[in-house]
Amino acid sequence: MPLMRLQKFLSAAGVCSRRHGEVFIQAGRVRVNGRPATVLGSQVDPEKDRIEVDGRIVTLQERYVYIALNKPKGVVTSCSHAGETVVMDLIDLPQRLYPVGRLDKDSTGLLLLTNDGRIHHRLSHPSFDHEKEYEVTVERPIQDSVLDHLSAGILLKGAPTRPAKVRRLSGRRFKIVLKEGRNRQIRRMVRTVGYRVVRLKRIRVANIRLGNLPIGAWRHLTTGEEKALLKSLQ
């Protein structure tokens, strides 16, 4: 195996991003063959060198990665799109990741990305009944009867949507929980009942919540989140 920069190795091993790897190195948390490695850009041989982070030996291995991203407005949910900023531009990891499902360009909020094909399939396919929760803001106050209509189901292109959980947040804002994901479904549902969505943010997918993750930032799922997610897919 050819030599590689230490911070790239840490990223490829799934320890952290390259940028955070530089921080680890400068902080003296990384050792190569028993000696502190504090020089950025130093190279290692993954097959021969003993590399430790905080005393734990790190090796290269194929591993599944699960990422939660707070997608900003204007970013395209795609791995590549000519002339557009895509979600992969926001993530500094060496693994080839894929978005799970979609958020349209004008929507924000939680997007999961992974290289685990099983997770990708099961979370993307509506037959597995995984919930997706959104906060919706419309252009004018919305009536309770309209929210009830959205909850019961809307006819879209001749096929009714599945019943949804809907809860009012304020005059113009409400939460909606879906178990399906048709193209631009919420915007189309709201338009069908005579309103227009002005803000749409996804705040939960299955057991994974957006929480206070800043816009444009990403994080690895916690061990607990991973275990609960994998268990729900069995």
Biotite code that builds the C-alpha atoms (Angstrom):
import biotite.structure as struc

atoms = struc.array([
    struc.Atom([0.000, 0.000, 0.000], chain_id="A", res_id=1, res_name="MET", atom_name="CA", element="C"),
    struc.Atom([1.414, 3.449, -0.875], chain_id="A", res_id=2, res_name="PRO", atom_name="CA", element="C"),
    struc.Atom([2.255, 6.015, 1.779], chain_id="A", res_id=3, res_name="LEU", atom_name="CA", element="C"),
    struc.Atom([-0.518, 8.432, 2.733], chain_id="A", res_id=4, res_name="MET", atom_name="CA", element="C"),
    struc.Atom([-0.761, 11.618, 4.754], chain_id="A", res_id=5, res_name="ARG", atom_name="CA", element="C"),
    struc.Atom([-1.537, 10.981, 8.385], chain_id="A", res_id=6, res_name="LEU", atom_name="CA", element="C"),
    struc.Atom([-4.665, 13.128, 8.474], chain_id="A", res_id=7, res_name="GLN", atom_name="CA", element="C"),
    struc.Atom([-5.970, 11.340, 5.369], chain_id="A", res_id=8, res_name="LYS", atom_name="CA", element="C"),
    struc.Atom([-5.338, 8.009, 7.060], chain_id="A", res_id=9, res_name="PHE", atom_name="CA", element="C"),
    struc.Atom([-7.321, 9.103, 10.142], chain_id="A", res_id=10, res_name="LEU", atom_name="CA", element="C"),
    struc.Atom([-10.199, 10.133, 7.907], chain_id="A", res_id=11, res_name="SER", atom_name="CA", element="C"),
    struc.Atom([-10.090, 6.918, 5.850], chain_id="A", res_id=12, res_name="ALA", atom_name="CA", element="C"),
    struc.Atom([-10.083, 4.884, 9.062], chain_id="A", res_id=13, res_name="ALA", atom_name="CA", element="C"),
    struc.Atom([-13.285, 6.630, 10.131], chain_id="A", res_id=14, res_name="GLY", atom_name="CA", element="C"),
    struc.Atom([-11.738, 8.385, 13.134], chain_id="A", res_id=15, res_name="VAL", atom_name="CA", element="C"),
    struc.Atom([-12.640, 11.916, 12.031], chain_id="A", res_id=16, res_name="CYS", atom_name="CA", element="C"),
    struc.Atom([-12.558, 14.279, 9.071], chain_id="A", res_id=17, res_name="SER", atom_name="CA", element="C"),
    struc.Atom([-9.218, 15.409, 7.658], chain_id="A", res_id=18, res_name="ARG", atom_name="CA", element="C"),
    struc.Atom([-9.655, 18.829, 9.249], chain_id="A", res_id=19, res_name="ARG", atom_name="CA", element="C"),
    struc.Atom([-10.301, 17.331, 12.660], chain_id="A", res_id=20, res_name="HIS", atom_name="CA", element="C"),
    struc.Atom([-7.369, 14.994, 12.059], chain_id="A", res_id=21, res_name="GLY", atom_name="CA", element="C"),
    struc.Atom([-5.099, 18.011, 11.829], chain_id="A", res_id=22, res_name="GLU", atom_name="CA", element="C"),
    struc.Atom([-6.435, 19.192, 15.189], chain_id="A", res_id=23, res_name="VAL", atom_name="CA", element="C"),
    struc.Atom([-5.798, 15.761, 16.727], chain_id="A", res_id=24, res_name="PHE", atom_name="CA", element="C"),
    struc.Atom([-2.234, 15.740, 15.370], chain_id="A", res_id=25, res_name="ILE", atom_name="CA", element="C"),
    struc.Atom([-1.414, 19.236, 16.600], chain_id="A", res_id=26, res_name="GLN", atom_name="CA", element="C"),
    struc.Atom([-2.855, 18.390, 20.015], chain_id="A", res_id=27, res_name="ALA", atom_name="CA", element="C"),
    struc.Atom([-0.484, 15.438, 20.360], chain_id="A", res_id=28, res_name="GLY", atom_name="CA", element="C"),
    struc.Atom([-3.256, 12.860, 20.445], chain_id="A", res_id=29, res_name="ARG", atom_name="CA", element="C"),
    struc.Atom([-1.760, 10.789, 17.612], chain_id="A", res_id=30, res_name="VAL", atom_name="CA", element="C"),
    struc.Atom([1.264, 8.461, 17.873], chain_id="A", res_id=31, res_name="ARG", atom_name="CA", element="C"),
    struc.Atom([3.063, 6.639, 15.081], chain_id="A", res_id=32, res_name="VAL", atom_name="CA", element="C"),
    struc.Atom([5.195, 3.680, 16.135], chain_id="A", res_id=33, res_name="ASN", atom_name="CA", element="C"),
    struc.Atom([5.056, 4.858, 19.726], chain_id="A", res_id=34, res_name="GLY", atom_name="CA", element="C"),
    struc.Atom([6.151, 8.433, 19.063], chain_id="A", res_id=35, res_name="ARG", atom_name="CA", element="C"),
    struc.Atom([3.972, 11.558, 19.053], chain_id="A", res_id=36, res_name="PRO", atom_name="CA", element="C"),
    struc.Atom([3.162, 12.704, 15.514], chain_id="A", res_id=37, res_name="ALA", atom_name="CA", element="C"),
    struc.Atom([2.762, 16.465, 15.589], chain_id="A", res_id=38, res_name="THR", atom_name="CA", element="C"),
    struc.Atom([3.889, 17.415, 12.072], chain_id="A", res_id=39, res_name="VAL", atom_name="CA", element="C"),
    struc.Atom([1.054, 18.030, 9.638], chain_id="A", res_id=40, res_name="LEU", atom_name="CA", element="C"),
    struc.Atom([1.518, 16.293, 6.324], chain_id="A", res_id=41, res_name="GLY", atom_name="CA", element="C"),
    struc.Atom([3.728, 13.513, 7.673], chain_id="A", res_id=42, res_name="SER", atom_name="CA", element="C"),
    struc.Atom([3.191, 10.248, 5.816], chain_id="A", res_id=43, res_name="GLN", atom_name="CA", element="C"),
    struc.Atom([2.519, 6.756, 7.111], chain_id="A", res_id=44, res_name="VAL", atom_name="CA", element="C"),
    struc.Atom([2.387, 3.244, 5.710], chain_id="A", res_id=45, res_name="ASP", atom_name="CA", element="C"),
    struc.Atom([-0.976, 1.811, 6.847], chain_id="A", res_id=46, res_name="PRO", atom_name="CA", element="C"),
    struc.Atom([0.314, -1.755, 6.470], chain_id="A", res_id=47, res_name="GLU", atom_name="CA", element="C"),
    struc.Atom([3.544, -1.328, 8.444], chain_id="A", res_id=48, res_name="LYS", atom_name="CA", element="C"),
    struc.Atom([3.160, 1.591, 10.860], chain_id="A", res_id=49, res_name="ASP", atom_name="CA", element="C"),
    struc.Atom([1.438, 1.341, 14.244], chain_id="A", res_id=50, res_name="ARG", atom_name="CA", element="C"),
    struc.Atom([-0.908, 4.315, 14.531], chain_id="A", res_id=51, res_name="ILE", atom_name="CA", element="C"),
    struc.Atom([-2.698, 5.225, 17.742], chain_id="A", res_id=52, res_name="GLU", atom_name="CA", element="C"),
    struc.Atom([-5.232, 7.913, 18.663], chain_id="A", res_id=53, res_name="VAL", atom_name="CA", element="C"),
    struc.Atom([-5.637, 8.556, 22.392], chain_id="A", res_id=54, res_name="ASP", atom_name="CA", element="C"),
    struc.Atom([-3.896, 5.215, 23.012], chain_id="A", res_id=55, res_name="GLY", atom_name="CA", element="C"),
    struc.Atom([-6.237, 3.234, 20.749], chain_id="A", res_id=56, res_name="ARG", atom_name="CA", element="C"),
    struc.Atom([-4.760, 1.441, 17.734], chain_id="A", res_id=57, res_name="ILE", atom_name="CA", element="C"),
    struc.Atom([-6.352, 2.558, 14.472], chain_id="A", res_id=58, res_name="VAL", atom_name="CA", element="C"),
    struc.Atom([-6.411, 0.461, 11.297], chain_id="A", res_id=59, res_name="THR", atom_name="CA", element="C"),
    struc.Atom([-7.916, 0.812, 7.852], chain_id="A", res_id=60, res_name="LEU", atom_name="CA", element="C"),
    struc.Atom([-10.947, -1.340, 7.362], chain_id="A", res_id=61, res_name="GLN", atom_name="CA", element="C"),
    struc.Atom([-14.142, -1.256, 5.386], chain_id="A", res_id=62, res_name="GLU", atom_name="CA", element="C"),
    struc.Atom([-16.740, 0.215, 7.682], chain_id="A", res_id=63, res_name="ARG", atom_name="CA", element="C"),
    struc.Atom([-20.236, 1.521, 7.332], chain_id="A", res_id=64, res_name="TYR", atom_name="CA", element="C"),
    struc.Atom([-20.661, 5.232, 7.880], chain_id="A", res_id=65, res_name="VAL", atom_name="CA", element="C"),
    struc.Atom([-23.910, 6.890, 8.947], chain_id="A", res_id=66, res_name="TYR", atom_name="CA", element="C"),
    struc.Atom([-24.099, 10.676, 8.728], chain_id="A", res_id=67, res_name="ILE", atom_name="CA", element="C"),
    struc.Atom([-26.767, 13.185, 9.767], chain_id="A", res_id=68, res_name="ALA", atom_name="CA", element="C"),
    struc.Atom([-26.641, 16.469, 7.836], chain_id="A", res_id=69, res_name="LEU", atom_name="CA", element="C"),
    struc.Atom([-28.644, 19.660, 8.321], chain_id="A", res_id=70, res_name="ASN", atom_name="CA", element="C"),
    struc.Atom([-29.187, 20.520, 4.661], chain_id="A", res_id=71, res_name="LYS", atom_name="CA", element="C"),
    struc.Atom([-29.293, 24.244, 3.871], chain_id="A", res_id=72, res_name="PRO", atom_name="CA", element="C"),
    struc.Atom([-31.740, 25.794, 1.446], chain_id="A", res_id=73, res_name="LYS", atom_name="CA", element="C"),
    struc.Atom([-30.398, 25.941, -2.104], chain_id="A", res_id=74, res_name="GLY", atom_name="CA", element="C"),
    struc.Atom([-28.296, 22.767, -1.845], chain_id="A", res_id=75, res_name="VAL", atom_name="CA", element="C"),
    struc.Atom([-29.228, 19.869, -4.128], chain_id="A", res_id=76, res_name="VAL", atom_name="CA", element="C"),
    struc.Atom([-29.692, 16.365, -2.691], chain_id="A", res_id=77, res_name="THR", atom_name="CA", element="C"),
    struc.Atom([-27.383, 14.604, -5.099], chain_id="A", res_id=78, res_name="SER", atom_name="CA", element="C"),
    struc.Atom([-23.842, 13.259, -5.330], chain_id="A", res_id=79, res_name="CYS", atom_name="CA", element="C"),
    struc.Atom([-23.171, 15.488, -8.344], chain_id="A", res_id=80, res_name="SER", atom_name="CA", element="C"),
    struc.Atom([-25.100, 18.127, -10.284], chain_id="A", res_id=81, res_name="HIS", atom_name="CA", element="C"),
    struc.Atom([-23.422, 20.421, -12.777], chain_id="A", res_id=82, res_name="ALA", atom_name="CA", element="C"),
    struc.Atom([-23.398, 24.057, -11.696], chain_id="A", res_id=83, res_name="GLY", atom_name="CA", element="C"),
    struc.Atom([-25.025, 23.361, -8.307], chain_id="A", res_id=84, res_name="GLU", atom_name="CA", element="C"),
    struc.Atom([-23.822, 22.904, -4.744], chain_id="A", res_id=85, res_name="THR", atom_name="CA", element="C"),
    struc.Atom([-24.682, 19.353, -3.689], chain_id="A", res_id=86, res_name="VAL", atom_name="CA", element="C"),
    struc.Atom([-24.866, 17.785, -0.252], chain_id="A", res_id=87, res_name="VAL", atom_name="CA", element="C"),
    struc.Atom([-21.608, 15.892, -0.795], chain_id="A", res_id=88, res_name="MET", atom_name="CA", element="C"),
    struc.Atom([-19.806, 19.245, -1.067], chain_id="A", res_id=89, res_name="ASP", atom_name="CA", element="C"),
    struc.Atom([-20.599, 19.779, 2.616], chain_id="A", res_id=90, res_name="LEU", atom_name="CA", element="C"),
    struc.Atom([-19.039, 16.542, 3.893], chain_id="A", res_id=91, res_name="ILE", atom_name="CA", element="C"),
    struc.Atom([-15.307, 15.955, 4.300], chain_id="A", res_id=92, res_name="ASP", atom_name="CA", element="C"),
    struc.Atom([-15.022, 12.162, 4.393], chain_id="A", res_id=93, res_name="LEU", atom_name="CA", element="C"),
    struc.Atom([-13.209, 9.754, 2.060], chain_id="A", res_id=94, res_name="PRO", atom_name="CA", element="C"),
    struc.Atom([-15.995, 7.165, 1.889], chain_id="A", res_id=95, res_name="GLN", atom_name="CA", element="C"),
    struc.Atom([-18.412, 7.191, -1.015], chain_id="A", res_id=96, res_name="ARG", atom_name="CA", element="C"),
    struc.Atom([-21.692, 8.095, 0.650], chain_id="A", res_id=97, res_name="LEU", atom_name="CA", element="C"),
    struc.Atom([-25.191, 8.355, -0.766], chain_id="A", res_id=98, res_name="TYR", atom_name="CA", element="C"),
    struc.Atom([-28.179, 10.414, 0.418], chain_id="A", res_id=99, res_name="PRO", atom_name="CA", element="C"),
    struc.Atom([-31.037, 8.397, 1.893], chain_id="A", res_id=100, res_name="VAL", atom_name="CA", element="C"),
    struc.Atom([-34.134, 9.738, 0.189], chain_id="A", res_id=101, res_name="GLY", atom_name="CA", element="C"),
    struc.Atom([-34.358, 13.344, -0.905], chain_id="A", res_id=102, res_name="ARG", atom_name="CA", element="C"),
    struc.Atom([-35.032, 16.867, 0.273], chain_id="A", res_id=103, res_name="LEU", atom_name="CA", element="C"),
    struc.Atom([-35.883, 19.278, -2.514], chain_id="A", res_id=104, res_name="ASP", atom_name="CA", element="C"),
    struc.Atom([-33.604, 22.227, -3.175], chain_id="A", res_id=105, res_name="LYS", atom_name="CA", element="C"),
    struc.Atom([-35.768, 24.733, -1.289], chain_id="A", res_id=106, res_name="ASP", atom_name="CA", element="C"),
    struc.Atom([-36.217, 22.529, 1.794], chain_id="A", res_id=107, res_name="SER", atom_name="CA", element="C"),
    struc.Atom([-33.912, 22.290, 4.800], chain_id="A", res_id=108, res_name="THR", atom_name="CA", element="C"),
    struc.Atom([-33.251, 19.937, 7.654], chain_id="A", res_id=109, res_name="GLY", atom_name="CA", element="C"),
    struc.Atom([-32.279, 16.373, 8.391], chain_id="A", res_id=110, res_name="LEU", atom_name="CA", element="C"),
    struc.Atom([-30.766, 14.278, 5.643], chain_id="A", res_id=111, res_name="LEU", atom_name="CA", element="C"),
    struc.Atom([-29.111, 10.930, 6.289], chain_id="A", res_id=112, res_name="LEU", atom_name="CA", element="C"),
    struc.Atom([-26.176, 9.729, 4.204], chain_id="A", res_id=113, res_name="LEU", atom_name="CA", element="C"),
    struc.Atom([-24.528, 6.307, 4.273], chain_id="A", res_id=114, res_name="THR", atom_name="CA", element="C"),
    struc.Atom([-22.546, 3.711, 2.357], chain_id="A", res_id=115, res_name="ASN", atom_name="CA", element="C"),
    struc.Atom([-24.742, 0.935, 3.810], chain_id="A", res_id=116, res_name="ASP", atom_name="CA", element="C"),
    struc.Atom([-26.953, -0.200, 0.934], chain_id="A", res_id=117, res_name="GLY", atom_name="CA", element="C"),
    struc.Atom([-29.389, -2.045, 3.183], chain_id="A", res_id=118, res_name="ARG", atom_name="CA", element="C"),
    struc.Atom([-30.090, 1.062, 5.258], chain_id="A", res_id=119, res_name="ILE", atom_name="CA", element="C"),
    struc.Atom([-30.409, 3.118, 2.098], chain_id="A", res_id=120, res_name="HIS", atom_name="CA", element="C"),
    struc.Atom([-33.011, 0.765, 0.612], chain_id="A", res_id=121, res_name="HIS", atom_name="CA", element="C"),
    struc.Atom([-35.094, 0.235, 3.712], chain_id="A", res_id=122, res_name="ARG", atom_name="CA", element="C"),
    struc.Atom([-35.248, 3.893, 4.740], chain_id="A", res_id=123, res_name="LEU", atom_name="CA", element="C"),
    struc.Atom([-36.019, 5.033, 1.200], chain_id="A", res_id=124, res_name="SER", atom_name="CA", element="C"),
    struc.Atom([-38.770, 2.518, 0.477], chain_id="A", res_id=125, res_name="HIS", atom_name="CA", element="C"),
    struc.Atom([-42.265, 3.413, 1.823], chain_id="A", res_id=126, res_name="PRO", atom_name="CA", element="C"),
    struc.Atom([-43.194, -0.237, 2.475], chain_id="A", res_id=127, res_name="SER", atom_name="CA", element="C"),
    struc.Atom([-41.038, -0.261, 5.616], chain_id="A", res_id=128, res_name="PHE", atom_name="CA", element="C"),
    struc.Atom([-43.221, 2.340, 7.381], chain_id="A", res_id=129, res_name="ASP", atom_name="CA", element="C"),
    struc.Atom([-40.446, 4.558, 8.729], chain_id="A", res_id=130, res_name="HIS", atom_name="CA", element="C"),
    struc.Atom([-41.660, 7.950, 9.905], chain_id="A", res_id=131, res_name="GLU", atom_name="CA", element="C"),
    struc.Atom([-40.364, 11.266, 8.615], chain_id="A", res_id=132, res_name="LYS", atom_name="CA", element="C"),
    struc.Atom([-41.318, 14.395, 10.561], chain_id="A", res_id=133, res_name="GLU", atom_name="CA", element="C"),
    struc.Atom([-41.412, 17.933, 9.179], chain_id="A", res_id=134, res_name="TYR", atom_name="CA", element="C"),
    struc.Atom([-42.077, 21.477, 10.340], chain_id="A", res_id=135, res_name="GLU", atom_name="CA", element="C"),
    struc.Atom([-44.148, 23.357, 7.767], chain_id="A", res_id=136, res_name="VAL", atom_name="CA", element="C"),
    struc.Atom([-44.814, 27.093, 7.464], chain_id="A", res_id=137, res_name="THR", atom_name="CA", element="C"),
    struc.Atom([-47.477, 28.365, 5.060], chain_id="A", res_id=138, res_name="VAL", atom_name="CA", element="C"),
    struc.Atom([-48.048, 31.882, 3.756], chain_id="A", res_id=139, res_name="GLU", atom_name="CA", element="C"),
    struc.Atom([-51.190, 32.632, 5.817], chain_id="A", res_id=140, res_name="ARG", atom_name="CA", element="C"),
    struc.Atom([-53.026, 31.213, 8.855], chain_id="A", res_id=141, res_name="PRO", atom_name="CA", element="C"),
    struc.Atom([-54.306, 27.703, 8.190], chain_id="A", res_id=142, res_name="ILE", atom_name="CA", element="C"),
    struc.Atom([-57.654, 26.427, 9.451], chain_id="A", res_id=143, res_name="GLN", atom_name="CA", element="C"),
    struc.Atom([-58.078, 23.394, 11.712], chain_id="A", res_id=144, res_name="ASP", atom_name="CA", element="C"),
    struc.Atom([-60.379, 21.784, 9.142], chain_id="A", res_id=145, res_name="SER", atom_name="CA", element="C"),
    struc.Atom([-57.590, 21.988, 6.566], chain_id="A", res_id=146, res_name="VAL", atom_name="CA", element="C"),
    struc.Atom([-55.115, 20.361, 8.950], chain_id="A", res_id=147, res_name="LEU", atom_name="CA", element="C"),
    struc.Atom([-57.662, 17.593, 9.526], chain_id="A", res_id=148, res_name="ASP", atom_name="CA", element="C"),
    struc.Atom([-57.915, 17.142, 5.768], chain_id="A", res_id=149, res_name="HIS", atom_name="CA", element="C"),
    struc.Atom([-54.133, 16.849, 5.459], chain_id="A", res_id=150, res_name="LEU", atom_name="CA", element="C"),
    struc.Atom([-54.147, 14.307, 8.263], chain_id="A", res_id=151, res_name="SER", atom_name="CA", element="C"),
    struc.Atom([-56.829, 12.150, 6.665], chain_id="A", res_id=152, res_name="ALA", atom_name="CA", element="C"),
    struc.Atom([-55.144, 12.061, 3.256], chain_id="A", res_id=153, res_name="GLY", atom_name="CA", element="C"),
    struc.Atom([-55.066, 14.043, 0.013], chain_id="A", res_id=154, res_name="ILE", atom_name="CA", element="C"),
    struc.Atom([-55.671, 12.798, -3.513], chain_id="A", res_id=155, res_name="LEU", atom_name="CA", element="C"),
    struc.Atom([-52.521, 13.346, -5.582], chain_id="A", res_id=156, res_name="LEU", atom_name="CA", element="C"),
    struc.Atom([-52.627, 12.295, -9.233], chain_id="A", res_id=157, res_name="LYS", atom_name="CA", element="C"),
    struc.Atom([-55.483, 9.899, -8.577], chain_id="A", res_id=158, res_name="GLY", atom_name="CA", element="C"),
    struc.Atom([-53.903, 8.167, -5.575], chain_id="A", res_id=159, res_name="ALA", atom_name="CA", element="C"),
    struc.Atom([-54.630, 9.144, -1.949], chain_id="A", res_id=160, res_name="PRO", atom_name="CA", element="C"),
    struc.Atom([-51.785, 9.879, 0.415], chain_id="A", res_id=161, res_name="THR", atom_name="CA", element="C"),
    struc.Atom([-51.536, 7.742, 3.514], chain_id="A", res_id=162, res_name="ARG", atom_name="CA", element="C"),
    struc.Atom([-52.966, 9.124, 6.778], chain_id="A", res_id=163, res_name="PRO", atom_name="CA", element="C"),
    struc.Atom([-50.513, 11.450, 8.513], chain_id="A", res_id=164, res_name="ALA", atom_name="CA", element="C"),
    struc.Atom([-50.044, 12.832, 12.003], chain_id="A", res_id=165, res_name="LYS", atom_name="CA", element="C"),
    struc.Atom([-50.567, 16.602, 12.008], chain_id="A", res_id=166, res_name="VAL", atom_name="CA", element="C"),
    struc.Atom([-50.158, 18.993, 14.947], chain_id="A", res_id=167, res_name="ARG", atom_name="CA", element="C"),
    struc.Atom([-50.533, 22.760, 14.930], chain_id="A", res_id=168, res_name="ARG", atom_name="CA", element="C"),
    struc.Atom([-47.590, 24.841, 16.171], chain_id="A", res_id=169, res_name="LEU", atom_name="CA", element="C"),
    struc.Atom([-48.996, 28.337, 15.488], chain_id="A", res_id=170, res_name="SER", atom_name="CA", element="C"),
    struc.Atom([-51.345, 30.090, 13.102], chain_id="A", res_id=171, res_name="GLY", atom_name="CA", element="C"),
    struc.Atom([-49.130, 29.427, 10.083], chain_id="A", res_id=172, res_name="ARG", atom_name="CA", element="C"),
    struc.Atom([-46.968, 26.547, 11.299], chain_id="A", res_id=173, res_name="ARG", atom_name="CA", element="C"),
    struc.Atom([-47.629, 22.862, 11.868], chain_id="A", res_id=174, res_name="PHE", atom_name="CA", element="C"),
    struc.Atom([-45.822, 19.541, 12.171], chain_id="A", res_id=175, res_name="LYS", atom_name="CA", element="C"),
    struc.Atom([-46.607, 16.608, 9.919], chain_id="A", res_id=176, res_name="ILE", atom_name="CA", element="C"),
    struc.Atom([-45.373, 13.017, 10.160], chain_id="A", res_id=177, res_name="VAL", atom_name="CA", element="C"),
    struc.Atom([-45.426, 10.919, 6.988], chain_id="A", res_id=178, res_name="LEU", atom_name="CA", element="C"),
    struc.Atom([-44.759, 7.249, 6.315], chain_id="A", res_id=179, res_name="LYS", atom_name="CA", element="C"),
    struc.Atom([-44.242, 7.741, 2.598], chain_id="A", res_id=180, res_name="GLU", atom_name="CA", element="C"),
    struc.Atom([-42.146, 10.041, 0.462], chain_id="A", res_id=181, res_name="GLY", atom_name="CA", element="C"),
    struc.Atom([-43.633, 10.976, -2.885], chain_id="A", res_id=182, res_name="ARG", atom_name="CA", element="C"),
    struc.Atom([-41.905, 13.653, -4.928], chain_id="A", res_id=183, res_name="ASN", atom_name="CA", element="C"),
    struc.Atom([-42.413, 17.058, -3.233], chain_id="A", res_id=184, res_name="ARG", atom_name="CA", element="C"),
    struc.Atom([-45.322, 15.451, -1.395], chain_id="A", res_id=185, res_name="GLN", atom_name="CA", element="C"),
    struc.Atom([-45.907, 17.996, 1.375], chain_id="A", res_id=186, res_name="ILE", atom_name="CA", element="C"),
    struc.Atom([-45.739, 20.968, -0.981], chain_id="A", res_id=187, res_name="ARG", atom_name="CA", element="C"),
    struc.Atom([-48.214, 19.284, -3.327], chain_id="A", res_id=188, res_name="ARG", atom_name="CA", element="C"),
    struc.Atom([-50.562, 18.326, -0.471], chain_id="A", res_id=189, res_name="MET", atom_name="CA", element="C"),
    struc.Atom([-50.585, 21.865, 0.873], chain_id="A", res_id=190, res_name="VAL", atom_name="CA", element="C"),
    struc.Atom([-51.108, 23.329, -2.580], chain_id="A", res_id=191, res_name="ARG", atom_name="CA", element="C"),
    struc.Atom([-54.063, 20.994, -3.147], chain_id="A", res_id=192, res_name="THR", atom_name="CA", element="C"),
    struc.Atom([-55.876, 22.442, -0.118], chain_id="A", res_id=193, res_name="VAL", atom_name="CA", element="C"),
    struc.Atom([-55.290, 26.017, -1.293], chain_id="A", res_id=194, res_name="GLY", atom_name="CA", element="C"),
    struc.Atom([-52.156, 27.062, 0.591], chain_id="A", res_id=195, res_name="TYR", atom_name="CA", element="C"),
    struc.Atom([-48.485, 27.553, -0.251], chain_id="A", res_id=196, res_name="ARG", atom_name="CA", element="C"),
    struc.Atom([-45.484, 26.295, 1.688], chain_id="A", res_id=197, res_name="VAL", atom_name="CA", element="C"),
    struc.Atom([-42.946, 29.044, 2.410], chain_id="A", res_id=198, res_name="VAL", atom_name="CA", element="C"),
    struc.Atom([-40.644, 27.002, 4.702], chain_id="A", res_id=199, res_name="ARG", atom_name="CA", element="C"),
    struc.Atom([-40.210, 23.263, 4.997], chain_id="A", res_id=200, res_name="LEU", atom_name="CA", element="C"),
    struc.Atom([-37.766, 21.621, 7.423], chain_id="A", res_id=201, res_name="LYS", atom_name="CA", element="C"),
    struc.Atom([-37.360, 17.917, 8.157], chain_id="A", res_id=202, res_name="ARG", atom_name="CA", element="C"),
    struc.Atom([-36.618, 17.319, 11.817], chain_id="A", res_id=203, res_name="ILE", atom_name="CA", element="C"),
    struc.Atom([-36.703, 13.523, 12.150], chain_id="A", res_id=204, res_name="ARG", atom_name="CA", element="C"),
    struc.Atom([-36.158, 10.335, 10.150], chain_id="A", res_id=205, res_name="VAL", atom_name="CA", element="C"),
    struc.Atom([-37.142, 7.162, 12.042], chain_id="A", res_id=206, res_name="ALA", atom_name="CA", element="C"),
    struc.Atom([-35.382, 7.492, 15.436], chain_id="A", res_id=207, res_name="ASN", atom_name="CA", element="C"),
    struc.Atom([-32.821, 10.072, 14.224], chain_id="A", res_id=208, res_name="ILE", atom_name="CA", element="C"),
    struc.Atom([-33.573, 13.681, 15.185], chain_id="A", res_id=209, res_name="ARG", atom_name="CA", element="C"),
    struc.Atom([-32.115, 16.886, 13.787], chain_id="A", res_id=210, res_name="LEU", atom_name="CA", element="C"),
    struc.Atom([-31.824, 18.453, 17.232], chain_id="A", res_id=211, res_name="GLY", atom_name="CA", element="C"),
    struc.Atom([-29.624, 21.556, 17.391], chain_id="A", res_id=212, res_name="ASN", atom_name="CA", element="C"),
    struc.Atom([-27.279, 20.583, 14.553], chain_id="A", res_id=213, res_name="LEU", atom_name="CA", element="C"),
    struc.Atom([-26.322, 23.878, 12.834], chain_id="A", res_id=214, res_name="PRO", atom_name="CA", element="C"),
    struc.Atom([-27.377, 24.527, 9.255], chain_id="A", res_id=215, res_name="ILE", atom_name="CA", element="C"),
    struc.Atom([-24.808, 23.069, 6.856], chain_id="A", res_id=216, res_name="GLY", atom_name="CA", element="C"),
    struc.Atom([-23.144, 20.977, 9.581], chain_id="A", res_id=217, res_name="ALA", atom_name="CA", element="C"),
    struc.Atom([-22.990, 17.194, 9.820], chain_id="A", res_id=218, res_name="TRP", atom_name="CA", element="C"),
    struc.Atom([-22.239, 14.580, 12.442], chain_id="A", res_id=219, res_name="ARG", atom_name="CA", element="C"),
    struc.Atom([-21.776, 10.835, 12.766], chain_id="A", res_id=220, res_name="HIS", atom_name="CA", element="C"),
    struc.Atom([-24.718, 9.038, 14.307], chain_id="A", res_id=221, res_name="LEU", atom_name="CA", element="C"),
    struc.Atom([-24.092, 8.015, 17.888], chain_id="A", res_id=222, res_name="THR", atom_name="CA", element="C"),
    struc.Atom([-23.613, 4.348, 18.722], chain_id="A", res_id=223, res_name="THR", atom_name="CA", element="C"),
    struc.Atom([-27.051, 4.331, 20.337], chain_id="A", res_id=224, res_name="GLY", atom_name="CA", element="C"),
    struc.Atom([-28.673, 5.858, 17.255], chain_id="A", res_id=225, res_name="GLU", atom_name="CA", element="C"),
    struc.Atom([-26.962, 3.343, 14.979], chain_id="A", res_id=226, res_name="GLU", atom_name="CA", element="C"),
    struc.Atom([-28.052, 0.380, 17.103], chain_id="A", res_id=227, res_name="LYS", atom_name="CA", element="C"),
    struc.Atom([-31.657, 1.569, 17.321], chain_id="A", res_id=228, res_name="ALA", atom_name="CA", element="C"),
    struc.Atom([-31.787, 2.290, 13.595], chain_id="A", res_id=229, res_name="LEU", atom_name="CA", element="C"),
    struc.Atom([-30.318, -1.088, 12.635], chain_id="A", res_id=230, res_name="LEU", atom_name="CA", element="C"),
    struc.Atom([-32.658, -2.881, 15.049], chain_id="A", res_id=231, res_name="LYS", atom_name="CA", element="C"),
    struc.Atom([-35.693, -1.150, 13.505], chain_id="A", res_id=232, res_name="SER", atom_name="CA", element="C"),
    struc.Atom([-34.687, -2.461, 10.073], chain_id="A", res_id=233, res_name="LEU", atom_name="CA", element="C"),
    struc.Atom([-34.506, -6.114, 11.046], chain_id="A", res_id=234, res_name="GLN", atom_name="CA", element="C"),
])
